[in-house]
Amino acid sequence: MDQRIINLYDEYTHKPLTRQDFLKRLAVLAGSTAAAMTILPMLEVNYANAAVTPQDDLFTERITYPGINGDMQAYVARPKEEKPYAAVVVIHENRGLNAHIEDVARRAAKAGYLAIAPNALSSLGGTPENADEARAKFQQLKAEDNLQNFIKVFDYLPSRKDCNGKFGCVGFCWGGAMSNSLAVNVPSLKAAVPFYGRQPATEDVSKIKAAIQLHYGAMDEGVNKGIPAYEEALKNNKVNYELYIYEGAQHAFHNDTAPTRYNEAAAKLAWQRTIEFFGKHLK
C-alpha cells in the first residue's frame, strides 16, 4: 500500500484530524471516493480479528484500584496457580483498553507473569466500542492525571497476594510513551518495554532506574525522529538498554487487529525479545 496512505492514517489516529477530513484526503490519495472506501477496511483496526490466547490455564478478573479522579478499571491475567508472580503492567494504545490489549495481557500471563492492563479512560466511562469516540475521549484526558493514574497501579499491586513485588511494564504507541514515563517516574520499576512510543525529555533520562528495551518500526517516521537523542541520553546516563528497529515495519506493527500495519514476523520477534527481557530482569 502507498506509504502516503499509511502515513495519513497514522496522522488521523494521532492528531485531531476529523474523520471527514481524513476521508477527503484519503480519496485524493486513492484516486476516488470509491477507491478510498475499498482501502478503508484494510487500514482500520477490527477487534473481531484480535488473537485469542486460550484461558484454560489462566486466572482472569476485572478489578478496580484507586486513581486520582475516581477508580481505575483494569483487566488482570495470571497463571491459575495461586502464588506470587512478578507483575507486568500492559498499557494500551490511544483507544483505551480493548480486546487486543487484553489478549496481550494473557500472553504475558502465559509467560508466567501477573499481567494487569489499566484503562486510561476509566474516569470517562471506559472504552467505547467506536474507535473515533475513544480517540475523542483521549483529547479530554490530562497528561499529568494519566501519569498519576498509572503510577498508582504500583501502589495497588503490593496489596495482592499474587504479586511478588517485582514490576515491569510494556506499552504500545500511547502506551509506549507511558512506559517511558513510568521508567522516569517509578524508581521501583525493574524493566520497561516501550513499543513505538514517544521518548521522554532527555533531561529526565537520568531518573531512569529500570532496564529499557525499545522497539520501533523502520517506517515510523514521526516517532523515530526522537530515537537519536533518547539513545544518546541513555548512553550518557549509563542506563541498561536495548534498541531494536524492524526493517519494513510500520507504526503499530505489533497490533494484529490493524491489517495493513501488522507485521507478523516483526511482532513475533519483538514479543519473544520482550519475554526474554522480562525473564532476565524480573525473574
FIBARO-159645 format. One record per atom (N, C-alpha, C, O): x, y, z. Coordinates in steps of 0.05 Angstrom, whole numbers, plus 5000, padded with zeros to 4 digits. Example, Ala and Ser with C-alpha at 12.3 -4.5 7.8 and 13.67 -1.06 7.14 Angstrom:
BEGIN
526448865156 524649105156 526449345156 528549345169 525749555142 527349795143 525850015157 526850235161 
end
This chain:
BEGIN
501749765000 500050005000 501850255000 503950265012 500850464987 502250714985 502950815013 501250845030 505550865018 506350955045 505051215053 504551265076 504351385033 502951635039 500251585052 499351735069 498951365044 496351295056 496651205084 495151275102 498751045089 499250945116 499951185134 499151195157 501651365124 502351605139 499951775146 499751885168 498051795127 495651945131 493951815153 492851955170 493751555153 492251415174 493551455201 492151485221 496151445202 497551495227 497051785237 496651825261 496951975218 496252255226 493452265237 492952405257 491652125224 488852125233 488552005261 486952095277 490051785267 489751655293 491251795315 490651745339 493051975308 494652105329 494152405333 494852525353 493052535313 492652825314 489652885312 488052715303 488853125321 486053195319 485153255290 484553475283 485153045274 484253055246 481552925245 481152695252 479553085236 476852975235 476552745215 478152725196 474652575219 474252355201 473552455173 474352345153 471952665172 471252785146 473752875131 473952815107 475553015144 477953105131 479752865123 480952865102 479852665140 481452435134 480452295109 481952225091 477752255107 476652125084 477052285058 477452175037 476852545060 477252715037 480152685027 480652655003 482052695045 484852665037 485452385027 487052345009 484152185039 484451905030 483451875002 484751734986 481252004996 480151984969 482052104948 482252004926 483352314956 485252444937 487652254932 488452214909 488652134953 490951954950 490151694936 491651584920 487651604941 486751354928 485851394900 485851204884 485151634893 484251694865 481351734863 480451854843 479751644882 476851684881 475651614909 476951484925 473251704913 471851624938 471351324940 471651204961 470651214917 470150924916 472650764923 472550574938 474850854913 477450714919 478150744948 479150564961 477550984959 478151034987 476450845005 477550745025 473950804998 472250625014 473150335012 472650175031 474450264990 475549994987 478049955005 478449745016 479550165007 482050155022 481550175052 483050055068 479450315060 478950375088 478950125106 480250135127 477649905099 477649675117 480449555121 480949415141 482249605102 484949505104 486649675123 488749585133 485649915129 487050095147 486150085176 487750085194 483450075179 482350105206 482549845222 482349625211 483049875247 483149645265 480449505267 478349645266 480449245270 478049095274 478548895297 479948695293 477348955320 477948795343 476848515342 477448335357 475048465322 474048195318 476248015308 476047775309 478348145297 480647985287 482847945308 484847825302 482348045332 484448015353 484947725358 483147555359 487447665362 488247385370 486947325397 486547505413 486347075401 485046995427 486846785440 486946555432 488346875460 490046695474 488346525493 486846645509 488446265492 486746095509 487046155538 489246215548 484846145553 484846205581 484845955599 484545965623 485145725586 484745465601 486445455626 485445365647 488945535625 490645515648 491245785660 493345825673 489445975656 489746245667 487546315687 485246215684 488246485705 486246625722 485946905712 487947045708 483446995707 483047265697 480847395714 479147265725 481047665716 479047815731 479148105722 481048195710 477048245729 476948535725 476848665752 475248595769 478648855757 478848975783 478749285780 478749385758 478649415803 479049705804 481049765825 481449615844 482449985821 484350085842 484050385843 483150505823 484750515865 484250795868 485950965849 488450935848 484651145834 486051335817 485851605830 484751635852 486851815817 486752075829 484052215823 483352415836 482552115803 479952235797 477852015794 476252015775 477851835813 475951605812 477451345809 479951345806 475951125811 477250865808 478250815780 476950895760 480450685778 481550585753 480650305748 480950135766 479650245724 478849975717 481349835705 483049965692 481549575709 483849425697 483049135693 481349025707 484349015673 484048725667 486548585678 488748685674 486148365691 488348215704 488347925693 486247805690 490747825687 491047545679 493647445691 495647585693 493547195700 495947065711 495546765709 493346665704 497746605713 497346315714 495346235736 495046385755 494046005733 492045925752 493145875780 491845925800 495545765781 496745705808 496945965824 498146165815 495745955848 495746195865 498346215881 498646085901 500146375871 502746425884 503746695875 502646815856 505746805887 506747075879 508247065852 509846885847 507547255835 508847285809 509947565806 508947755819 511947605789 512747865781 510447995764 509147855749 510048245768 507748385754 508748535730 510748665730 507148515708 507648655683 505248835678 503048725674 505549095677 503449275671 503349305640 505349385628 501049245628 500649255599 499049505593 496849545603 500249675575 499049935571 498149965542 499749935523 495650035539 494350045513 495150275495 496550465504 494250275471 494550495452 492550715458 491150705479 492350915441 490551145447 487651085438 486351245426 486750845445 483950765441 482750645466 480450555466 484350635487 483350515512 483750215513 484850095494 482950095535 483249805538 481349665520 478849705521 482349485503 480649335484 481449045482 483248955497 480148895465 480548605463 483448545456 484448345466 484648705440 487448645432 489348665456 490948485461 489048885471 490848915494 490248715516 492148625530 487748635519 487148425538 488448165530 489348005547 488648115504 489947875494 492947895499 494247695507 494148135496 496948165502 497448105532 499547985539 495648195549 495848135578 495847835582 497347725599 494147685568 494047395571 496647265561 497547065572 497847385540 500447285530 502547315552 504247135556 502547535566 504447575588 503947385610 505847275623 501347335616 500647135637 501546855629 502546705646 501346785604 502246525594 505246485599 506246265602 506646715598 509546705603 510246705632 512646695639 508246705650 508746665678 508646915695 509846935716 507247125685 507147375699 504247445708 502347335697 504147605728 501647735736 501347985719 502648185723 499647965698 499248185679 496848355688 494748245694 497248615688 495048795694 494949025673 496949155668 492649055661 492249255640 490249465648 487849415645 491149695658 489349905666 488050045642 489150035619 485850175646 484450315625 484550615631 483350715650 486050765614 486351055618 483651205617 483451425627 481651085604 479051215600 477151145623 474751205620 478051025644 476350955666 474651185676 472251155681 475851415680 474451645692 472351755673 470751915681 472551675647 470651775627 468651565618 467451575597 468351365635 466351155630 467450905616 465850735609 470050885612 471150655599 471550685569 471250905559 472150465556 472750475527 470150435510 468950225512 469450635494 467150595477 467750405454 470150375447 465750285442 466250095420 467250235395 468850125380 466350485391 467150635368 469850755372 470350905391 471750695354 474550785358 474751085357 476451205370 473151215340 473251505338 472351635364 473351845372 470351515377 469451625403 471651585424 472051765440 472951365422 475251325441 477351525437 478451635456 478051575412 480151775406 479352055416 480952195427 476752125413 475752385422 475952405453 476652615464 475452175466 475652175496 478552225505 478952355525 480452125489 483252175497 483952465497 485752555512 482652625480 483152915479 482253045505 483153265511 480552915520 479553035545 481252975569 480953095590 483152785566 484852705588 487152905593 488153025574 487852935618 490153105625 492652925629 492552725642 494853015617 497252845616 498152775645 498952555650 498152975663 499152925690 497252725705 498152555720 494652755700 492752565712 493252285702 493252095717 493752255676 494351995664 496751865678 496651635686 498852025679 501351915691 500851825720 501651605728 499551995736 499051915764 497251675766 497651505784 495251645748 493551415749 494951155743 494350945754 497051175726 498550935720 500750885742 501350655748 501751095753 503651065776 502250925799 503450765813 499650985802 498250875825 497750575823 497050445843 498050455800 497850165798 500050025813 499749805823 502350175816 504550055831 504150085861 505549955877 502250255869 501450265897 499450045903 499349935925 497849965883 495849755886 497049475886 496249305902 498949425869 500049155865 501049025890 500548785894 502549165907 503549035932 501348925950 501848765968 498849025946 496648925963 495648655954 494048535968 496548555932 495748295921 497548075931 500048105930 496347855940 497947625949 499347485926 501347345930 498347535901 499647405878 501747575864 502647525842 502647785878 504747965868 507247935886 506947955910 509547895874 511947855890 513648115893 515748105905 512548345883 513948595888 515848675866 517148885868 516148505845 517848585822 516048685800 514048565793 516748925789 515049055770 516349105743 518649185741 514849055721 515649135694 513249255680 511049245690 513749365657 511449465641 512149445611 514449435603 510049425595 510249415566 507949585555 505649545564 508549755536 506449925525 506749975496 508949945485 504550045483 504450065454 503450345445 501350425454 504950475428 504150745418 503850935442 505751005455 501351025447 500851185471 501951055496 503051175513 501450795497 502550635520 505550605520 506750575541 506750625496 509650625495 510750875507 512750865522 509551105501 510351355513 509951345544 511651445559 507651225552 507251195581 509251015594 510151065617 510150805580 512250635591 514750785596 516150755616 515450955577 517851125581 517451315605 519351355620 515051425608 514451605630 514651455657 515551565677 513651215657 513751055682 516650985689 517350985713 518250935669 521150885674 522451125688 524151095705 521551365680 522651605692 521651655720 523051745737 519151575725 517751655749 517251445770 516351505792 517951195764 517450975783 520150835788 521050665773 521550915810 524250805816 524250505820 526250375816 521950395829 521850105835 521449935809 521549695811 521050065787 520649925761 523249795753 525349935752 523249535747 525749395740 526149365710 528349345701 523949365695 524149335666 521849475652 519549445660 522449625631 520449765616 520949715586 523149735576 518749645572 518949575544 516949745528 514649665524 517849975518 516150145501 516250045471 518350025460 513850005460 513649955431 512850215418 510750335424 514450305399 513950545383 512650765399 510550875391 513850835421 512751045439 514451295438 516951285434 513151525442 514651775444 516651765467 516151645487 518951895462 521051875481 520752095503 519552305498 521852045527 521752245548 523752475542 525452445525 523452695557 525352915554 528152815562 528452665581 530152895547 532852785552 533852855580 535352705592 532953085591 533853165617 532652985639 533552985662 530552825632 529352645652 530552365651 529952205669 532152305632 533152035628 534951955652 535151715658 536252145665 537952085688 536351965711 537551845729 533651995711 532051885733 531351585729 530351455747 531951485705 531251205699 532951005714 535451015712 531650835729 533050615743 532550345730 534150155733 530450325714 529650075701 531450015677 532750195666 531549765670 532749685644 530649735623 528249695628 531449825600 529649915578 530149745553 532449705545 527949655541 528149525515 526249675496 523849695501 527349775474 525849945456 525349805429 527149685418 522849825420 522049705394 520849925376 518950065384 521949945352 520950145332 520650015305 522249835297 518650105289 518450035261 520050225245 519950475249 521650125226 523350295210 521850505194 522950715187 519250445187 517750635171 516250845187 514851005176 516550835213 515151015231 516651285234 517951325254 516351455214 518051695212 517651885236 519551995246 515151915244 514552115265 515852045292 517352205303 515251805302 516351725328 519351685327 520751755346 520351595304 523251525303 525051775304 527451745308 523952005299 525552255300 526852285327 528952415330 525552185348 526552215375 528552015384 529652035406 529151815367 530951595375 533751695381 534851625402 535051845363 537951905367 538352055394 540251985408 536752255400 537152405425 536652225450 538152245470 534652045448 534051865470 536351675474 537151625497 537251555453 539451355455 541951495467 543351375483 542551725458 544951865468 544651915498 546551885513 542252005507 541752055535 541951795551 543051795573 540951575540 541151315554 544051235557 544851145579 545651275537 548451215538 549851385558 551451295575 549351655557 550651845575 550051795604 551751845622 547651685609 546851645637 547151345645 546251265666 548551195627 549250915633 546750745641 546850585659 544550795626 542150645630 542450385615 543350385592 541750165627 541749895613 539449895593 537149895601 540149885567 538049895547 538749715523 541049655518 536549645509 536749505483 535049655463 532849745471 535949685439 534449825418 534149655394 536149565383 531649615384 531149455360 529449615341 527449725348 530349625316 528849755295 528249545273 530149415263 525749505267 524949285249 524549395220 522649545215 526249295203 526149395175 523449325162 522449105165 522349525148 519849485133 517349495151 515149485140 517749525177 515449535195 514349815199 515850005200 511749825202 510350085206 509950135236 510549965253 508950375242 507950425268 505650225274 504150155255 505450135298 503349945306 503849665294 501849525290 506249595287 506749345274 506049105292 505748885281 505849145318 505148915336 502148865338 501348655347 500549055329 497649035333 496448865311 496148945288 495648615318 494548435298 491748495289 490648355273 490548705300 487848795290 488149015270 486049115260 490549095263 490949315244 492149185219 494649165216 490449105200 491348925178 493649035161 495348875153 493649285155 495649395137 498349435151 500449405139 498249505176 500649575191 501849335206 504249335212 500249135212 501248905227 503348755211 503048705187 505548695224 507748555212 508348315229 509548335250 507448085220 507447845236 510347765245 510747705269 512147775227 514947695233 516147885254 517347795274 515748145250 516848345269 515448325296 516748335317 512848285295 511248265320 512148025337 512548055361 512447795324 513247555339 516047575350 516547495373 517847685334 520647715344 520747915367 522147875387 519348135364 519348345385 518148235411 519148295433 515948075409 514747965433 516647755446 516847735470 517947595429 519847405440 522047545455 522847465477 523047765444 525147915458 524148045483 525548065503 521548125483 520348245507 520248045530 521048105552 519347805524 519047595545 521847515555 522147475579 523747495537 526447425546 527647655563 529047595583 526947895557 527948125572 526648125600 528048175620 524048075602 522848055628 523947825644 524347845668 524547595630 525747375644 528447445656 529147345678 529847615643 532547695652 532347885676 534047865694 530448055676 530348275696 528248245717 528348385738 526248065713 524148035733 524147775747 522747745768 525547575737 525447315750 528147245762 528447025774 
end
